[in-house]
Every structure is written in C-alpha cells, then in structure tokens.
Amino acid sequence: MDYHPRAFFVLGTLLGLMGAFFLTVGILASGSPPVQTYTVLSLAVLAYSMSYLYPQFKQKDERMKLIRQKGMFYSFFAMMFYFIVILSILQFNIISLTAIELLNILIALNISTVFLSWVILARKY
C-alpha cells in the first residue's frame, strides 16, 4: 500500500488549519493577515494537489511529461497576467504593498497556479 497520498493529504490539512489560524488572527486583530499566511495556504494547495497527483506522477510516462510541460506553459501566462494586474494596482495607488508582501503574494500565486494547472490537466488528459 502506498502511503504518500495520505501523507500529503494530512500535511495539506495541517497547513490549511495553520493558514486558517493566521487568517483568523489577522481578522481579529483588525488588520491584514501576516505575510506568511499566503505562502502557508499555497503550500496547503500544493500538498492537496500532490495527494491527488502522486500516484500519477510516480509513473514517468509521456502523459505526465505532457501534463508538466503544458502546466508550466499555462502558468507562465498566468504569472504574466498576475504581474500586469499587480503592477496596475500599484501604479494607480489602489493598494500599497511592501516588497516582502509583494514577493510573498507572487510566490503564493506561482505555487498555487502551477499545481492547480497540473491537477486540471491531469483530469483533462
């Protein structure tokens, strides 16, 4: 029996609970959530995605190579879209972000986009 998908699911649950705790603390403190919240929640998405993808990814076949390649291709364009949106928001002073906040948001978006695109493509192919 292969325990890796179950381990990824447990890890995703723990990270999701930790992210929910960070969000709750940020809301109760009447401020924005801590910067690490976005990364923790994106790691929860990564763990849940890997719990779904692990049985398929351990096979090194052409299908999985195609899914990885197309997922990275789509993620590139999604990141370009994120950059345009964030630069527009910052340019027009809609919100103000520090460099650390911006990097954490972009890292979280990148992790989530790559792994969610792999899940969508794995279901498609």
C-alpha positions in Angstrom: 0.0 0.0 0.0 1.3 3.4 -0.9 1.1 5.9 2.0 2.4 9.0 0.2 -1.0 10.4 -1.0 -2.4 10.1 2.5 0.7 11.8 4.0 0.3 14.7 1.5 -3.4 15.0 2.5 -2.6 15.1 6.2 0.1 17.7 5.5 -2.3 19.8 3.4 -4.9 19.6 6.2 -2.3 20.8 8.8 -1.1 23.6 6.6 -4.7 24.6 5.8 -5.5 24.8 9.5 -2.4 26.8 10.2 -3.4 29.2 7.4 -6.9 29.5 8.7 -5.5 30.3 12.1 -3.3 33.0 10.6 -6.3 34.5 8.8 -8.4 34.4 11.9 -5.7 36.1 14.0 -5.3 38.8 11.3 -9.0 39.5 11.1 -9.4 39.6 14.9 -6.5 42.0 15.2 -8.3 44.3 12.9 -5.5 44.3 10.4 -4.3 42.4 7.4 -3.2 38.8 7.9 0.5 38.1 8.5 2.6 37.9 5.3 3.3 34.2 5.8 -0.4 33.4 5.5 -0.3 33.4 1.7 2.6 31.1 1.5 1.2 28.7 4.0 -2.1 28.5 2.2 -0.4 28.0 -1.1 1.7 25.1 0.4 -1.6 23.6 1.6 -2.8 23.8 -2.1 0.5 22.1 -3.1 0.1 19.3 -0.6 -3.5 18.6 -1.6 -2.5 18.7 -5.3 0.3 16.3 -4.7 -2.0 13.9 -2.8 -4.1 13.7 -6.0 -1.1 13.7 -8.4 1.4 11.4 -6.6 0.0 8.1 -8.0 0.2 9.5 -11.5 3.5 11.3 -11.1 5.4 8.3 -9.9 4.9 6.9 -13.4 7.5 8.5 -15.7 5.5 8.3 -18.9 4.8 10.6 -21.8 1.4 11.7 -20.3 2.9 13.1 -17.2 5.7 14.8 -19.1 3.0 16.4 -21.3 1.0 17.5 -18.2 4.1 19.0 -16.6 5.1 20.8 -19.8 1.6 22.2 -20.5 1.1 23.2 -16.9 4.3 25.2 -16.8 3.3 26.8 -20.1 -0.1 27.9 -18.8 1.4 29.0 -15.5 3.9 31.3 -17.3 1.0 33.2 -19.0 -0.9 33.3 -15.7 2.1 34.8 -14.0 2.4 37.4 -16.7 -1.3 38.3 -16.1 -0.6 38.5 -12.3 2.3 40.8 -13.0 0.2 43.1 -15.1 -2.7 43.2 -12.6 -0.4 43.8 -9.6 1.7 46.5 -11.5 -1.5 48.3 -12.5 -2.9 48.2 -8.9 0.4 49.5 -7.6 0.7 52.2 -10.3 -2.7 53.6 -9.7 -2.2 53.5 -5.9 -5.2 51.3 -5.3 -3.3 49.5 -2.6 0.1 49.9 -1.1 2.4 46.9 -0.6 5.9 46.4 0.7 8.4 44.4 -1.3 8.2 41.5 1.2 4.4 41.4 0.9 4.5 41.6 -2.9 7.1 38.8 -3.1 5.1 36.5 -0.8 1.9 37.1 -2.8 3.7 36.3 -6.1 5.3 33.2 -4.6 1.9 32.0 -3.3 0.3 32.7 -6.7 3.0 30.9 -8.5 2.9 27.8 -6.4 -0.9 27.6 -6.5 -1.1 28.2 -10.2 1.5 25.6 -11.2 0.0 22.8 -9.1 -3.7 23.6 -9.8 -2.9 23.7 -13.5 -1.3 20.2 -13.2 -4.4 18.9 -11.4 -6.7 20.4 -14.1 -4.6 19.0 -16.9 -4.3 15.6 -15.2 -8.1 15.4 -15.1 -8.3 16.5 -18.7 -5.7 14.1 -20.1 
